[in-house]
Amino acid sequence: MQALTVVPGQANSLEVSEVPDPAPVPGELLVRGLALGVCGTDKEIALGQYGWAPPGRERLVLGHESLGQVLSAPADSGFSADDLVVGVVRRPDPVPCGACAAGEFDMCRNGRYTERGIKQIDGYGSELWTVETEYAVKVDDGLSRVAMLMEPATVVEKAWEQVWRVGERAWFEPRRVLITGAGPIGLLAALLGVQRGLDVHVLDRVATGPKPGLVDKLGATYHHDPVAEVAARLEPDVVIEATGVGSLVFEAMEHTAPYGIVCLTGVSTAGRALSVDAGAVNRELVLENDAVLGSVNANLRHYRQAAEALANADIHWLEELITRRVGLAHAADAFTAEEDDVKVVVDLTASA
């Protein structure tokens, strides 16, 4: 079969390779790969900046934003042939740490977790793949063209869960949220904010293209003015930061409402220095009872929540979020950004 592979740590090694067909062991599904979402992590791995191959191997099958169709399933597993499924990315560490032992492997304490398509386990970027039944999530048949969005949706489901847990340390009735960044994570965070009945505002640097329209169709408000101006005007109760731009992080933190919560989901690039008034940041956080937290990855609970959120979303809006699809043979094209890209998807069934 064909698979999208890379040599981790080696730039320009991305290629479509011929690899052996997988053979499911007891307790695993055999799945036909349908589609694969491409995100910033995949691009970093392709650039040689990140990633680990399976032990004893040079190449890693890439891909963690999966969608497939079950070909065979163990008896009494709860899965049947033709079911649409998404595979969970992370696996708990073998020790395990306390968090992994409790099923919260997204919060692993010792870093010994593994991840499909990222760290030491082949990903889902192949014509066939296998997955343990306990790490597969069934999705609604109506999501057959968009369910590869589930993995990024799990990231923001977890982010919203963490925001609520922090907020409920006291009385908490947020009204207004500012989301910085209108990429897939930011737009899905906006979708979940709207589903929670909040007044949602999304900020991005572009004024044209599909992003303003996607925000408008959610019933949210789009901004492209400087973040300090927008945040000062809105005084949001919650900020979800989805760009990883260091300056935006601190500008957003400065202008929340009292008892504001800032959740960081974007990963900043190291090596860029910022001049920050640490004393002012400290004063603001303490005197306003503000909170800043980071959130990454997801566990099984978040996958089930994301499946429900996507099933309740406007399918046409989800389809518009996917702005480009390429066949597996041309998967490298998905790693080169085009002007109006939001989410790019590799069609694993396309022959050309």
N, C-alpha and C positions, 0 to 999 in steps of 0.2 A: 504494500500500500504506500501511498504518498503522505508525507508529513512535512510540516514547516519546522525546520530545525536550525540551530545556531550553536556555535562554539562559545560558551560563556567566557567573557574576558577577552574575546577576539573580535574586533570591529570588522565589518564587511564579511561576516561568515554566514549571514542569513541565506538559506536556500531551501528549496523544496527537494527533499531527499526520498529515496526509496528505502523503507524500513520494514522489518518483519511485521506481519499481521499479529495483533495481540491475541493471546489465548486466555480467556477468563478462568480464574481459579474458583473454587467453591466460595459462594458469598458475593460474587461479582456479577455485574451486568456487562453484556457485550453491547456496545452502542455504535450506531452509525453516526459519524460526525456530520452535522448539518451546517453549522456556522460558528464563527469565532469572532468576537469583538477584539479590536486592537486598542491598547491604551498606552499611556506614557511609560508604564513599567516595561511593557514589551519593547518599546522603542529604546529604552535605556539598555536592556539586555542585548538588543541587536547592535547597539553601538559599542558593546563590550564593557559597559560601565557596571554591570550588575549580573547576578545569576550564578547558579551552580549546576553542573551536569550531574546526573545520577552517578553514584560511586562506580569507579572503574570504566566510565564512559567519557568520550570526548564531547559528544553532541547531546544537546537537550532538545526534546520536542517542545516547542514554544506554545503558549496559549493558555489562558486561565478564564477567559470570559466565554464559557462554553454553551453549546446547545446541541443536543443529539436526540436520536430516536432509538429506542431499545430494540435490539434484534433478538436477544434471549435473556431470560431472567431466571434465577433460582425459584423453585416452587415455594409458595407461601411467603414470598419476599415482599408482597404488596405491589410489585411491578409486573407488567405484562408486555409482550411484544407490541410495538408501535407506540408505546407511551413516549411522550416528550419529556426529556430530563435535562437538568443542569447538574454539573458536577461541582462539588465543594472544592475550594482551592487548598485550604490549609489542613494539615494533619497534625494532631498533637504530638508532643515529644515523647520518646519512649520511656522516659524516666518514671512517671511524668511529674512535672511541677504541680503545685496545688491548683493552679488555674486550669491546666489541661485536664487534670483528674476530675475537675468539676464540670467539664464540658465547655469551659470558657477558653478554648485554645486560641482564640484571637487575642487573648491577653497573656500569652505564654511568658513566663518569668525567666526562663533560662536560655531562650533562643535556640533550642534544639528541635523546634518544629520543622516540618518540611512543607513544601508547597508545589502543587501541580504547575508545571510550566515555568517555575521560578527557581525553586530551591530543591534540588536533588531528586525530584520526581518528574517524569515526563508529563507534559501538559496535554491539552485537548485539541491541539492543532493538527489533527490527522483524520484520515478518512474513516478509520475505526478506532475506538478506544474502549477501555474497560474502566469500571469504577465500582468500588465497594458499595453494596446496597445502602449502608448506613451513611454514606457520603454522597448520595444522589437525591435530588429533590425533583418531584414530579411537577410539571407546569401545565397550565390550562392549554387545551388544544388551540384555542383562539389566539395564542401568543406564538404561533409557529414561526412567524417572521421576525419576532422582536425579543424572544426570551433570552437571547445572549446579553440583553441589558440587565439580566437579573443580578449578575455579580457586582457591577457598579452600584446597582440599587441596594445591595446588601450593605455596601460601605456606608451609604447615607442612612439606611435604616439604623445601623449601629450608632452613627453619629447623633441622630435624633434621639435614640434611646438614652445615650449618655447625657445629652443636654437635659432631658427630662429628669434623669436620676439626680443630676447635680442641682437642677432647679428645685426639686422637691425636698431639698434639705430644709426648706421653709415654704411659706405660701408662694405659689407659682401659677400665674395665669398670663403667660406671654401673649402679646397681641401682634407684634411686628417683628419680622425677621429680615435681615439683610444677608444675601448670599453673594459673595464676591467670586466671580468667575462663572461664565455661562458655557463651559464645556459640559460633557456628559454628566460628571459628578454634580456640578452646580445646578444643572437643569433638573436632574433627578431629585436633588435636595429641594428644589423649588416645588416639584410635583408633590413630594411628601409633605412639604409645608402647607400647600394648598389643601391637601387631603386632611390635614389637621385643623383646618379652618382658620389659618393665620393670614395676616396681611403680608404678602410676600413681595419682596423687592430684590431684584437681581441686578448686579453691576458687572459690566464687562467693558473693555476698552473699545470694542468695535461698535459702530453706529449703523452699519448696514449688514446685509447677509441674512441668514436664516435665524440667528439668535434672537433679535428683538421680536420677531413674529412668534417664535416658539414660546417666549415668555408671555406675550400678550394673549395667546390662545389658552394659557393656563389661568387667565384672569389675574395675573401678577403684573408688576410694574417694572419696566426695564430702564436702567440708567447707564450712561456712559461718561458722566462727569467724574472728576477726581473723587476718590473714595472718601477723603476727609470731608469734602463738601456734602456728599450724599449722607454719610453717617451722621454728621453734625445736624443735618436737617431732619433726619428720621429718628434719631436716638433709638435704635432698635433694641428690643429686649434680648434678641438672640442674633449672633452673627455666625454664619457657617462659611469658613474661608476655604475656597476650593481652587486657589491658584498656586499657592506656595511662594508667592512673591513676598519677600520679607518686609518691604516697606508697607505693603497693604495690611499685613498682619498687625503692625503696630498702630497704623492709622485707624484701623477698624476698632482696635482695643480702646482707643482714646475716646471714642464718641458713643459708647453704648449708653443705654438708660441705666440708672442705678440698679444694682443687683443684676447687671448684664452678664450674659454667658457667651463666650467666644469659643467655638469649636473649630480646631484646625484639622482639615483633611488633606490639604495640599502639602507636598513635601518640597521644601526649599532647596535650591542648589547651594552647595557649600562653597565657601571661598569668596563670597561677596560681603564686604564689610559695610555695616550701617552705623551711623551715629545716632544713638538712642539715649534719651535722658532717662536713665534707669531709676533715678529718684522719683521722677514724675510718674513713671509707669507703676512703681511700687505704691506711691501715694494714691493713685487712681484705683488700683485694685483693692487696697485695704479700705480706704474711706468709703468706697461705693459697694463693698461686698461683692465685687466682680469675681468672675472665675474664668480661667482660660484652660482648655484641655485639648489634648491631641487624641485622634481616633483613627485607627487603621484596621483593615481586614474585617472579618465577620465570622460568626459561628453558625451552627445549624439553625438556631432560633431566628437569626436575621435573614437567612435564606427563605425560611417559611414566611416571614413577614414581608419580604420583598416579592415573593410569588403572589401573595394576596394583594399587595399594592399595585403591581403591574396588571393583575386581573381586573382591578377596579378602575384602572386608568383608561383614558380615551385611546383606543388602539390606533386611531389615525394620527394622534399626536406622537405616540411612541414610534410609529413608522417614519414620521418626519424627522425624528431625532437621528435616525440613521440616514446620513446624507450621501453615502457612497458604499457600494458593494463591489468587491472584486473576486474573481475566481481564484482557487488555490494556486493554479499555475502562475498567476500574476500577483501573488500575495505580497511581494516586495513593494508593489505600488501602494499598499495600505500603510507603509511605513514612511512615505513621503507626503508631507502635509500639503493639501491644496487650500486655496483661499477660503472657501465656504465650508470646510469640513467641520462637522460636529462629532459624529461617531462614524467610524469606518469599520466595515465588517467584511471578513473573508468568508465567501461561500465555499464550503468544503465539498459540495456536491457538483460544482460547476466543472465541466471538462475542459474549458478554455478560459 
